[in-house]
Amino acid sequence: MLSDNEKTVLLKLARSALESCLDGRSIPQCRIAHKALLESKGAFVSLHSGEELRGCIGQLFPDRELYRIVQYCAVSAALEDTRFLPVAKEELQDLNIEISVLTPFRRIEKKIDVIEVGKHGLYITRGLSRGLLLPQVATQYGWDRIAFLRHTCRKAGLPDSAWQDSQSVIHTFEAEVFSEPRLEESDLLPRFSRNGRS
C-alpha cells in the first residue's frame, strides 16, 4: 500500500508531466526519495472531465519505475487514447487525474467464484486478443461477476461467452486507486471579500 504522501507525489508528477508536454516540453526529470515509487509496478492513469472519461492509458507489465510509468501514462492518456481527441492545453485545469496502481496478475482456472466484484480487475486473453477492465469499472456500472466477465471479453473483441472457452486465459488483479480532490461547483464560483473585491 502506498502512503498518502506517496499518492500525492504520484498525482503531482502526473500533472507536471501533462503540463510540460502540453506546453511543448519534455517530461520533467526528477529525483525520487520514496522507495515504493521506485519499484516496478503496472499502472493506469485516467483523465476525467467532470463525470466523463477523457482518456485512459496503462502499462500492464512494468519495464521501469512506477513514478516513470505514471508520468508516461498520464501523457499518453491525454494525447494517445484513440477513443478521444487529444487533450488541449486549455482543458488541463478542468481535468481530474486518477491513478490505479496494479498488483501482479493471478491466473485463475475458470473458478470464477474467486472473482470479487469491486476488488478484482480482469484481464482476459485468447490468442492475440486481450482485454482488461479495472476493478472500479464493474462498481461504476453495477455489474455482477458474469456481466464483468462478459464486458471484459467484449473489450478484447471476443464474444461475450469467450471466458468459458478453454483457450481463454483469465487473470485477476487488484488496484490501489486514488485521484486528485474533485472541485465542487462552489469552488468554481468567484469569491468576494466583504469590501467587494475578489
N, C-alpha and C positions, 0 to 999 in steps of 0.2 A: 504494500500500500504506500502511496505517495503521501507525504505530509502536505498540509495546507500551503506551506511556503513553497514547496516544490511544484505544486499545481499552479500557484501564482506565477512562478518563474516561467513555466512552460507556456502559459497563456500570454505572458508579456513577450516571450520570444516569438510566438506565433504572430502576434500583432506587429511587432517590429519588423519581422520578415515581410509581412504583407505591405506595410508602409514603405519599406525600402524598395521592393520590387515594383509596386505600383507607381513609385516615383522615379523609376528608371534606373535604380541602383541595384547592386547585388545583395544577396542575403548577408546580413552582418555577421562577422566573426566574433566570437565571444569566448570568455574563459568561464568554465562551469566548475563550481566547487561542490555541487551536490552529487554524490556518488550514484544515487539512484537514476539520475538523468544521464549518466554516462554508460549505463547498461544498454545492451542491445534488446529492444522490445519493439514489437509491432505497434502501430498506432494509426488512428484515423483522425482527421480534422474535418469538422463540419462547419459550414458558414450558414447562418440563418439571418434572414431579413424579416423581422417580426416573427411570425409563426411559419414562414415559408423557407424551405431549404434553398440555399443559393449556390451551394457547391459542397461536394464531399469527396475526398480522396484519401486513401490509406495505403500503408505498406504492411503487408501481411508477414513477410519474412525479413526480419531486420538485417541489414548489412552495415549498419553504422549506429552511432549512439542515439538514444531516444530523443534527446533535445534536437539533434540534427534532422531526424526523421520528422519531428513535429514542424520544424521550420520549412522543410521541403514540402510536406503535405499541405501546409497552410497556403503556400504559394500555388501549388498545383490545384488545390480546391478552387482557388479564385480564378485561375487562368486556363486550366486544362480539363475541367469537367465538361465533357462534350454535351451534356444534357442542358447546359446553360450558356448564355452569352458570358464572355469574360467580365469579371467584376471591374467596374470603373473606379478610379481614384475617389470620385465624389461619393461613392456608396460606402466607403470603408467605415466612416464614423457611425453609420447606422447598422453595421453588421455585428452579430454576436458570434463569438468563436466558441466551439465546443470541441473538446479533445477526448478521445477514447483510447486508453492505453490497454493493449491486449495481453492476455496471458497466453502461454503456448497452447497450440491446438491439441485436442484429445480426441482420438478416433473412437467412435462407438460402433458396435457391430449390430446395427439395426435394433438395439434395445432403446427404443425411443422414450421409454418411461424415465430414463435418466435425464432427459432434457427438461430443464426448469425454465419456463417462460418468465422473462424478466431478469433472469440471472445469466442464462446462457445465450451466446450468439451461435449462429450456424454457418458452417462452410461446407458446401456440397460440391463434389466433383464427379464427373463421369467423362472419361476420355479427355478431350481438350476443353470441355465445358466446365465452368466453375462459377459458383455464385456464393456470395456472402451477405448476411444481414446481421447488423449489430443487435445486441440484446434489447436496447431501448426501442427498436423499431416495432417489435411484437407488442410491447407495452403500449406504445403510442397508438397503434391501430386496434388494440383489444383482441389480438389473435390468440387462439388456443394453440396447443402443441402441433396439431395436424395442419392448421392454417399456416403456421410459421414454416413448417417443412415445405408445404406446397409453394409458398411465396419465395422461399429460398431456391427451390427448383426453377421457378419461373425466372428468377434473377439470373440463373445460369443459362437461360434459354432452353431449358428442358421441360418436358411435360410435368404437370403438377404431381403426378404419381411417381416420378422418377426416383424419389427417395426410397421406394420399395424395390427398386431394381437391384439385382445382385451386383451389377457393375458400378453402381453408385457408391461413393465413399462419403460418409457423414462425419464431420468433426464438430465438436463443441468447443467453445472458449468462453472466457469471461472478459469483461471490460470494466475498467475503472473510468467512469465518465464524469467530467466536470466542465464547467463553462464559465464565461465571464458573467458578472451580475447583469441581469437584463434591466434596461432603463424602463421605469414606469412612465406612463403617459404624462404624469405630472412633472417628471424630471425634464421633459422636453419643452415645457412652457417657460416663457420668460419669467424671471424672478425680479421683484421690485422691493426696494428698501422703503422705509417709511417716508423718505423725502422724495419718492417717486422715481429714483434712479434705479436702473437695472444693475 
